[in-house]
Amino acid sequence: MGRKYIITGGPGSGKSTLIAGLQQHGYNCSQEISRRLIIEQVNLGSDCLPWADVSCFSVKVLAEMVNAWNSESDQSLTFFDRAIPDIMAYLEIAGLAVDEMYDDALASHPYEKQVFILPPWQGIYVNDPERWQTFEEAITIHDAIAGMYTRCGFELITVPGLPLEERVDFILSFIK
């Protein structure tokens, strides 16, 4: 089984750009699932969206994250744009209990213990149809995500706000 690294952080912190940069360097990457599901659910006219029914949306995201983990199991190294603890953090933010199925899924789909977290970065933060949060809310989400990963036993490595190539080099220096 290959190594699976998580890149996480609040909305608009540069995760997807960093994942794209790693892909350009030839690394296998799994794209953010939540953004794709939001687009799909909106197009379907569904209420299974994080701002309408976070429980429903979380179950869908979990299923897709497990599928992504399983589909990458043959790869020697994969970077994931978010992972199961992100879902758990979003449930907590919404004031909902985190069902044990999330803990079970995390236990049966392990990732590397070092997690790369991107802090809020106001200089690059923009809203779009899938990112409706204010920058202040993005800070709150970042803090909840960081807390959840720590409680789940991961070691957080903060990726500094540098130009893309330097962020890619920063991450690669840890995995070599």
ZICORJO-V265625 format. One record per backbone hydrogen bond with DSSP energy under -1.0 kcal/mol. CO is the residue of the C=O (numbers start at 1). NH is the residue of the N-H. E is the energy in kcal/mol with one decimal. If there is no record, write none. Layout:
co:CO nh:NH e:E
co:CO nh:NH e:E
//
This chain:
co:3 nh:78 e:-2.3
co:4 nh:112 e:-3.4
co:5 nh:80 e:-3.1
co:6 nh:116 e:-2.5
co:7 nh:82 e:-2.1
co:8 nh:118 e:-2.8
co:10 nh:13 e:-1.1
co:14 nh:18 e:-2.3
co:15 nh:19 e:-2.8
co:16 nh:20 e:-2.3
co:17 nh:21 e:-2.2
co:18 nh:22 e:-2.4
co:19 nh:23 e:-2.3
co:20 nh:24 e:-2.3
co:22 nh:27 e:-2.2
co:23 nh:26 e:-2.3
co:28 nh:79 e:-2.1
co:30 nh:81 e:-2.2
co:33 nh:37 e:-2.6
co:34 nh:38 e:-2.6
co:35 nh:39 e:-2.1
co:36 nh:40 e:-2.4
co:37 nh:41 e:-3.1
co:38 nh:42 e:-2.5
co:39 nh:43 e:-2.3
co:40 nh:44 e:-1.6
co:41 nh:46 e:-2.5
co:42 nh:45 e:-1.2
co:47 nh:49 e:-2.4
co:49 nh:52 e:-1.3
co:49 nh:53 e:-3.2
co:53 nh:57 e:-2.4
co:54 nh:58 e:-2.6
co:55 nh:59 e:-1.9
co:56 nh:60 e:-1.8
co:57 nh:61 e:-2.6
co:58 nh:62 e:-2.7
co:59 nh:63 e:-2.2
co:60 nh:64 e:-2.1
co:61 nh:65 e:-2.8
co:62 nh:66 e:-2.6
co:63 nh:67 e:-2.1
co:64 nh:68 e:-2.6
co:65 nh:69 e:-2.6
co:66 nh:70 e:-2.7
co:67 nh:71 e:-2.6
co:68 nh:72 e:-1.3
co:70 nh:73 e:-1.2
co:72 nh:75 e:-1.4
co:73 nh:2 e:-1.0
co:76 nh:3 e:-2.6
co:78 nh:5 e:-2.9
co:79 nh:30 e:-3.1
co:80 nh:7 e:-3.0
co:80 nh:82 e:-1.3
co:83 nh:86 e:-1.8
co:84 nh:88 e:-1.8
co:85 nh:89 e:-2.2
co:86 nh:90 e:-2.4
co:87 nh:91 e:-2.3
co:88 nh:92 e:-2.0
co:89 nh:93 e:-2.6
co:90 nh:94 e:-1.7
co:91 nh:96 e:-2.7
co:92 nh:95 e:-1.8
co:99 nh:102 e:-1.8
co:100 nh:104 e:-2.9
co:101 nh:105 e:-2.2
co:102 nh:106 e:-2.2
co:103 nh:107 e:-2.5
co:104 nh:108 e:-2.0
co:113 nh:155 e:-3.3
co:115 nh:157 e:-3.1
co:116 nh:8 e:-3.0
co:117 nh:159 e:-2.6
co:121 nh:124 e:-1.6
co:128 nh:131 e:-1.1
co:131 nh:128 e:-1.5
co:134 nh:138 e:-2.0
co:135 nh:139 e:-1.7
co:136 nh:140 e:-1.8
co:137 nh:141 e:-2.6
co:138 nh:142 e:-2.5
co:139 nh:143 e:-2.5
co:140 nh:144 e:-2.1
co:141 nh:145 e:-2.8
co:142 nh:146 e:-2.9
co:143 nh:147 e:-2.3
co:144 nh:148 e:-2.3
co:145 nh:149 e:-2.6
co:146 nh:150 e:-2.1
co:147 nh:151 e:-2.4
co:148 nh:152 e:-2.0
co:149 nh:154 e:-2.5
co:150 nh:153 e:-1.6
co:155 nh:115 e:-3.0
co:157 nh:117 e:-2.4
co:160 nh:162 e:-1.9
co:163 nh:167 e:-2.0
co:164 nh:168 e:-2.6
co:165 nh:169 e:-2.4
co:166 nh:170 e:-2.1
co:167 nh:171 e:-2.2
co:168 nh:172 e:-2.7
co:169 nh:173 e:-2.0
co:171 nh:174 e:-1.3
co:171 nh:175 e:-1.1
co:172 nh:176 e:-1.2
//
